[in-house]
Amino acid sequence: MNTKCSLCSNRSACFDELSINELAKVTDNKAEIVYKKGETLMKQNGAASHIYFIKSGLVKVHVENQNKSLIIELANKGSMLGISSLNHSNRYNFSVTAVNDVEVCEINIEIIQNIMTNNVGFSTVIINDLNNTIDKLLSRIYCLSQKNMQSRVAEMLVFMSVKIFGKNKFVMPLSRNELGELTSMATENVVRMLKDFHKKSIINLSGKKVEILDLNALKKLSS
């Protein structure tokens, strides 16, 4: 049974711009679905049929080229995905895969487009979200093209600690191969950097458990 958007305390801020009738339309045209770890939510170049709101869990946003994949973003609770497809030839320009079990609201894209046409406030928030996504993408491009390996791994650890988990101790959700895809590095180089940070007492590693011991040091290394 779908949760009514008007009663949901976990909804995206953009829905605060909607009227009761508009929220009801969204409720009637969405589905709440759980994707298991490794399942695909959106496929690059696939027909854009839905916007996805992450209620819980973690996903990786990645672009694929032949047998290679580059993770351009990790998104968790509160993120909306697929917005860029609203004005992108009705195709998804990236893939989204569940890193762990993920609960999402899939909203019919035509309903979103219709509401945007008639609700300026809602459209403004959506456009601002899209601009923020572009800013994050530009930052990622700079990181991957201009920063050395040490800086890339340091930035990844800061992001995990501050943005994803909000604490200095966490279990790394990505495989070694995915860490390579996130930092655009060979897997062995990522592992070597992590071990080097461990030896320098910047982080503590125990299997997949990570503890940030010196966040300021990581921030300096990532800049």
PLY file of the C-alpha trace (Angstrom):
ply
format ascii 1.0
element vertex 223
property float x
property float y
property float z
element edge 222
property int vertex1
property int vertex2
end_header
0.00 0.00 0.00
1.37 3.40 -1.03
2.02 6.03 1.61
0.12 9.21 0.84
2.60 11.92 -0.18
0.62 14.46 1.84
1.27 12.44 5.02
4.88 11.44 4.32
7.50 13.06 6.59
10.30 11.71 4.41
9.34 13.37 1.14
11.62 15.57 -0.96
11.54 19.31 -0.28
10.25 19.96 -3.80
6.93 18.35 -2.87
6.35 21.06 -0.28
5.51 23.25 -3.26
2.56 21.05 -4.26
-1.11 21.49 -3.44
-3.14 18.72 -1.78
-4.61 17.82 -5.19
-1.15 17.67 -6.80
0.18 15.51 -3.98
-2.78 13.19 -4.49
-1.92 12.90 -8.20
1.65 11.94 -7.31
0.39 9.35 -4.80
-1.89 7.83 -7.45
0.96 7.61 -9.95
3.77 6.19 -7.85
4.85 2.82 -6.56
6.92 2.00 -3.47
9.44 -0.70 -4.35
12.36 -2.41 -2.62
15.39 -3.21 -4.78
17.84 -5.81 -3.53
21.61 -5.28 -3.51
22.94 -5.39 -7.07
19.59 -4.81 -8.77
19.27 -2.10 -11.43
16.85 0.79 -10.87
17.66 2.70 -14.04
19.57 1.60 -17.14
21.71 3.98 -19.17
20.01 4.87 -22.50
16.79 3.21 -21.35
13.47 4.95 -21.89
12.84 7.40 -19.02
9.53 6.41 -17.50
9.96 7.33 -13.82
11.64 9.67 -11.36
13.11 7.86 -8.34
13.06 9.13 -4.76
15.32 7.21 -2.34
13.49 6.50 0.93
16.28 4.37 2.41
19.47 2.64 1.35
22.38 3.54 -0.92
22.71 3.48 -4.71
25.55 4.10 -7.14
25.02 6.33 -10.17
27.35 5.18 -12.94
28.06 5.63 -16.63
29.02 2.65 -18.72
31.22 2.35 -21.80
31.79 -1.11 -23.25
33.12 -3.16 -20.31
34.10 -0.16 -18.17
32.05 1.66 -15.56
32.65 4.96 -13.76
30.72 5.79 -10.59
29.85 9.48 -10.75
27.81 9.67 -7.55
26.64 7.77 -4.49
23.10 8.70 -3.47
21.24 7.86 -0.28
18.06 8.74 1.60
16.38 11.91 0.35
17.91 11.88 -3.15
15.86 12.24 -6.32
17.22 10.55 -9.43
16.25 10.84 -13.08
15.55 14.57 -13.05
18.05 15.18 -15.86
15.97 12.94 -18.14
13.10 15.44 -18.02
14.89 17.44 -20.71
17.21 14.80 -22.14
15.41 13.16 -25.06
13.40 11.03 -22.62
16.37 8.71 -22.01
18.33 7.99 -18.85
21.90 9.22 -19.33
23.31 6.96 -16.59
22.60 3.71 -14.77
21.59 3.39 -11.11
22.30 0.21 -9.13
21.46 -0.67 -5.52
24.58 -0.87 -3.33
22.49 -2.41 -0.55
18.75 -3.01 -0.16
17.03 0.20 -1.26
13.46 1.41 -0.78
12.31 3.87 -3.43
9.26 5.73 -4.65
8.94 5.41 -8.43
6.95 8.35 -9.74
5.52 8.46 -13.26
7.60 10.99 -15.17
4.61 12.33 -17.12
2.92 13.39 -13.88
6.07 15.30 -12.85
6.25 16.99 -16.26
2.58 17.94 -16.08
2.91 19.45 -12.60
6.04 21.37 -13.64
4.05 22.96 -16.48
1.44 24.31 -14.08
3.40 24.94 -10.87
6.18 27.53 -11.08
7.38 26.98 -7.50
7.76 23.25 -8.04
9.55 23.80 -11.37
11.97 26.23 -9.71
12.95 23.73 -7.01
13.39 20.96 -9.61
15.60 23.22 -11.74
17.67 24.16 -8.67
18.12 20.45 -7.89
19.25 19.90 -11.47
21.73 22.77 -11.21
23.11 21.28 -7.99
23.54 17.97 -9.78
25.49 19.71 -12.55
27.70 21.44 -9.96
28.45 18.11 -8.29
29.25 16.54 -11.66
31.67 19.35 -12.52
33.35 18.89 -9.14
33.69 15.16 -9.85
35.20 15.85 -13.27
37.76 18.17 -11.69
38.59 15.60 -9.01
39.11 12.76 -11.47
41.04 14.79 -14.04
43.20 17.06 -11.87
43.76 15.40 -8.48
46.39 12.76 -7.80
45.56 9.29 -6.49
46.12 10.20 -2.84
43.75 13.18 -3.10
41.04 11.13 -4.83
41.03 8.44 -2.14
41.11 11.05 0.62
38.14 12.87 -0.93
36.24 9.58 -1.22
36.78 8.85 2.49
35.70 12.36 3.53
32.58 12.01 1.39
31.73 8.63 2.92
32.23 9.87 6.47
30.55 13.29 6.18
27.89 12.95 3.47
26.88 9.30 3.41
27.21 8.06 6.99
27.55 11.25 9.06
30.04 9.59 11.43
33.69 8.62 11.60
33.10 4.85 11.88
31.36 2.94 9.11
31.43 -0.28 7.11
32.64 0.33 3.56
29.60 -0.43 1.35
31.57 -0.74 -1.89
33.68 -3.60 -3.19
37.33 -3.01 -4.09
36.36 -2.97 -7.75
33.69 -0.34 -7.07
36.20 1.78 -5.15
38.30 1.75 -8.30
35.28 2.81 -10.36
34.52 5.63 -7.90
38.07 7.02 -7.93
38.90 6.12 -11.56
41.92 4.16 -10.34
43.21 0.62 -10.60
41.93 -1.47 -7.70
45.43 -2.21 -6.41
46.22 1.52 -6.25
43.12 2.23 -4.16
44.05 -0.57 -1.76
47.63 0.73 -1.55
46.42 4.26 -0.69
44.08 2.94 2.00
46.88 0.90 3.55
49.15 3.94 3.44
46.54 6.06 5.29
46.25 3.24 7.83
50.01 3.14 8.40
50.05 6.91 8.91
47.23 6.59 11.50
44.92 8.78 9.42
42.38 5.96 9.29
42.00 2.57 10.92
41.12 -0.41 8.73
39.80 -3.76 9.88
38.39 -5.71 6.94
35.59 -3.53 5.57
35.33 -1.53 8.80
36.72 2.00 8.51
37.38 4.51 11.27
38.44 8.05 10.40
41.10 9.02 12.94
42.13 12.37 11.46
39.41 13.95 9.32
41.31 17.25 9.01
44.31 15.43 7.54
42.06 13.76 4.96
40.48 17.11 4.07
43.92 18.65 3.53
45.02 15.72 1.38
41.82 15.94 -0.70
42.19 19.65 -1.48
0 1
1 2
2 3
3 4
4 5
5 6
6 7
7 8
8 9
9 10
10 11
11 12
12 13
13 14
14 15
15 16
16 17
17 18
18 19
19 20
20 21
21 22
22 23
23 24
24 25
25 26
26 27
27 28
28 29
29 30
30 31
31 32
32 33
33 34
34 35
35 36
36 37
37 38
38 39
39 40
40 41
41 42
42 43
43 44
44 45
45 46
46 47
47 48
48 49
49 50
50 51
51 52
52 53
53 54
54 55
55 56
56 57
57 58
58 59
59 60
60 61
61 62
62 63
63 64
64 65
65 66
66 67
67 68
68 69
69 70
70 71
71 72
72 73
73 74
74 75
75 76
76 77
77 78
78 79
79 80
80 81
81 82
82 83
83 84
84 85
85 86
86 87
87 88
88 89
89 90
90 91
91 92
92 93
93 94
94 95
95 96
96 97
97 98
98 99
99 100
100 101
101 102
102 103
103 104
104 105
105 106
106 107
107 108
108 109
109 110
110 111
111 112
112 113
113 114
114 115
115 116
116 117
117 118
118 119
119 120
120 121
121 122
122 123
123 124
124 125
125 126
126 127
127 128
128 129
129 130
130 131
131 132
132 133
133 134
134 135
135 136
136 137
137 138
138 139
139 140
140 141
141 142
142 143
143 144
144 145
145 146
146 147
147 148
148 149
149 150
150 151
151 152
152 153
153 154
154 155
155 156
156 157
157 158
158 159
159 160
160 161
161 162
162 163
163 164
164 165
165 166
166 167
167 168
168 169
169 170
170 171
171 172
172 173
173 174
174 175
175 176
176 177
177 178
178 179
179 180
180 181
181 182
182 183
183 184
184 185
185 186
186 187
187 188
188 189
189 190
190 191
191 192
192 193
193 194
194 195
195 196
196 197
197 198
198 199
199 200
200 201
201 202
202 203
203 204
204 205
205 206
206 207
207 208
208 209
209 210
210 211
211 212
212 213
213 214
214 215
215 216
216 217
217 218
218 219
219 220
220 221
221 222
